[in-house]
Amino acid sequence: MIGAVETAWLFTRGAESVRIIRVNTSNGQTLLVNGPGSDSTIHQADDTMECVRHQSELERRLVGKGFRLERVDSGNRRRGSDRRTALRGPDRRTHLERVV
């Protein structure tokens, strides 16, 4: 079963690209590798360290073949400061009246 995307990396070499997506699953972590071209592979890891070791080796081979890291996308797409701790400014609800 596929879970939430943790992080995705995009490697490029000219018009070719390879996207590596790390996904948290109920069985550990899964690496989805798309590219170059129509190639696609899946690597299931029982724990985070095994997944990171496999990903590091894959990235080393890609860089050795002339690919470069183009972009990293986090599964957390929020921008700015954490809303739970940062002040938001004046309370815009102060002008509301109670209606009974």
C-alpha positions in Angstrom: 0.0 0.0 0.0 1.4 3.4 -1.0 1.6 6.1 1.7 2.5 9.7 1.9 5.3 11.1 -0.3 8.2 12.1 2.0 10.5 13.8 -0.6 11.2 13.7 -4.3 14.4 14.5 -6.2 14.8 15.4 -9.9 18.1 14.7 -11.7 18.6 15.9 -15.2 21.1 15.5 -18.0 20.3 17.5 -21.1 16.7 16.4 -22.1 16.8 13.3 -19.9 15.5 13.2 -16.4 15.3 10.8 -13.4 12.8 11.4 -10.6 13.4 9.6 -7.3 10.4 9.6 -4.9 10.6 8.3 -1.3 7.3 7.1 0.0 6.4 6.0 3.6 4.5 2.8 3.6 3.1 0.5 6.2 6.0 -1.9 5.5 8.8 0.7 5.7 9.8 3.0 2.9 9.7 2.6 -0.9 11.8 4.3 -3.6 10.0 4.9 -6.9 12.5 5.7 -9.6 11.1 7.0 -12.9 13.5 7.5 -15.8 15.5 8.0 -17.8 13.0 7.7 -20.5 10.3 5.2 -19.8 12.4 3.1 -17.3 10.7 2.7 -13.9 11.8 0.7 -10.9 10.6 0.2 -7.3 12.8 -0.5 -4.3 11.2 -1.6 -1.0 13.2 -1.1 2.2 12.3 -2.4 5.6 13.8 0.6 7.4 14.8 4.2 6.7 18.6 3.6 6.8 18.4 0.8 4.1 16.3 3.1 1.9 18.8 6.0 2.4 21.8 3.8 1.6 20.1 2.5 -1.6 19.1 6.0 -2.6 22.7 7.4 -2.0 24.2 4.7 -4.2 21.6 5.4 -6.9 22.4 9.2 -6.8 26.2 8.5 -6.9 25.7 6.4 -10.1 23.5 9.1 -11.6 26.1 11.9 -10.9 28.8 9.6 -12.3 26.8 9.4 -15.5 26.6 13.1 -15.8 23.2 13.8 -14.2 22.9 16.7 -11.8 20.4 17.4 -9.1 17.8 19.9 -10.5 15.2 20.1 -7.7 14.2 18.6 -4.3 10.5 18.7 -3.3 9.4 18.0 0.2 6.1 16.3 1.0 5.4 19.3 3.2 4.3 22.0 0.7 3.6 24.7 3.3 5.5 27.9 3.0 6.4 30.5 5.6 6.4 30.2 9.4 4.6 27.6 11.4 1.1 28.9 11.9 0.7 27.1 15.3 3.5 29.2 16.8 3.8 32.4 14.7 1.6 35.3 15.5 -1.0 36.0 12.8 -1.7 39.6 13.5 -4.8 41.3 14.7 -7.8 39.1 15.3 -10.2 39.8 12.4 -13.1 38.4 14.3 -13.2 41.3 16.9 -15.9 43.2 14.9 -18.3 40.3 14.8 -21.5 40.6 16.9 -23.3 37.9 18.6 -26.6 37.1 16.9 -29.2 35.4 19.0 
